[in-house]
Amino acid sequence: MGGRVGPQTWHHGLVADWWAEFNADGPEIDYFGQFVARGQPALDAGCGAGRLLVPWLQAGYDVDGSDASADMLARCRARAEAQGHSPVLLHQRLHELDPPRRYRTIVACGVFGLGSSRAQDGQALRCFHEALEPGGVLLLDNEAPYANGRMWSRWTATGRAVLPEQYSAEGMRRDAADGSSLDLRSRVLAVDPLDQCATMEICARKFQGEEEVAIETHQLSMRMYLRDELVLLLERAGFSDVHVSGGYDGLPPTPDHEFLVFAARR
């Protein structure tokens, strides 16, 4: 799907179908949920198809959602309404966030640095700060750039020399509830180590039996941050009392944690 330039995400069309169908659990739901339980109203910023949002609504939490993808929001709304909920869902990118109310908790899970420029990431943090009540808390997770060995190797001159990658011979194919099946294959197109950004491409195919009935390609820009860099960005955006933990266990971070969680107070 052409026509788009600059930072972008791939969570549209068939890819949104995949996320809605197969990405429905994970430790983040309960980990971040405990903060939401103590601090409402809350915002799930980058709520996608409702992986975190819908279980929180089921738990009785007062929580809104926002996302850059209208396709993901449509699937989130359908899932929520199937459970008897009508949440406030905002079609807004993180750096354009302007919700109708303020929150005690904002959760940005798995979305920071996706489809954005460095300047937009800084603006997103300022938007989070503005959208919080005084004393409110932002919870943001971030994958350590070195956690993915394949991607980390692409930062080197040798690694970049083989880009763009070819698609793998076999993708991830799974059966959907409607009797169709979806197949995803991704590849790295480019890495800019100075900008700390990778450009990825995904090919999504839909099958009825063995007949391919649809195919789409989308690109994703992914900007990577190291721990202390992100702490400084949070502080520059006006946050204080920034605390970093490793993964979703609340323990001190170690080099072996693939994800770090940042908690920052307005």
Residue, then its C-alpha position, 0 to 999 in steps of 0.5 A: m500500500g503506497g502513498r505514505v511517506g515518513p514515519q508510519t505504522w503497519h497496524h491497518g487492514l489485515v494486520a489489524d485483523w491479526w492483532a485483534e484475532f491473535n494478540a489477546d493476552g500477556p503479563e502487561i494486562d495485570y501489571f499495568g492494571q494494578f496501577v489503573a485500579r489505584g488511579q482512575p480515570a485512566l487512559d490506554a494510549g495506543c489501545g489498539a484492538g483492546r488487548l488491555l482496555v477490554p479486560w480493564l473495562q470488564a474489571g469495572y475500571d473507568v478507562d478511555g482509549s486512544d490509537a493512531s489506527a482507525d482500523m484498530l479502534a474499530r476492532c476495539r469497539a467491536r470487542a468492547e461492545a460484545q462485552g456490553h461496554s461503550p468506551v470513549l475511543l479517540h482516533q489520535r496519535l500520541h503526539e496529537l493527544d488532546p482528550p476531553r478530560r484529564y487522567r490519574t493514570i496513562v498507560a502507553c504499552g508497546v507503542f512509544g517510538l512507533g511511527s513517529s519522529r524523534a521530535q514527535d516522541g518528545q511532543a507525545l511525552r508533553c501531551f501525556h504530561e498535559a493530559l494527567e491530573p497533578g500527581g498523576v502517573l504515566l506508565l510507559d514500557n520500552e523494548a531495550p534496543y539490544a534485546n533483539g539480537r537480529m535487529w541489534s546486529r543491523w546497527t553495524a556497518t556489516g549488518r546494514a550492508v545486507l539490507p533490505e532483507q528478503y522475506s522469510a520463506e515461511g511466515m506465521r500462519r494461523d487460523a481465524a475464527d471465521g474459517s479463513s487463515l492469516d499469514l504474516r511475514s516481516r523484514v527489515l528494510a533499513v536501519d539508521p543508527l544515528d537516528q536510532c530508527a529501523t524501518m520494517e515492512i510486513c506482508a499480510r496475506k489472507f487465505q480461504g482454504e489454500e486460495e489467497v484472497a487478499i494481500e497487503t504490505h505495510q511499513l513501520s518505523m521503529r525508534m529505539y531508546l536506551r534507558d537513561e535517554l528516555v529518563l532524560l526525555l521524561e524529565r525534559a517533558g516535565f515529569s518528576d520521580v521517574h522510576v525504572s523497573g525491569g519487565y513486568d515484575g516491578l523489580p530493578p532493571t538488569p541487562d537481561h530484561e528485554f523490556l523496561v517499564f518507566a513510571a513518571r509522575r506529573 
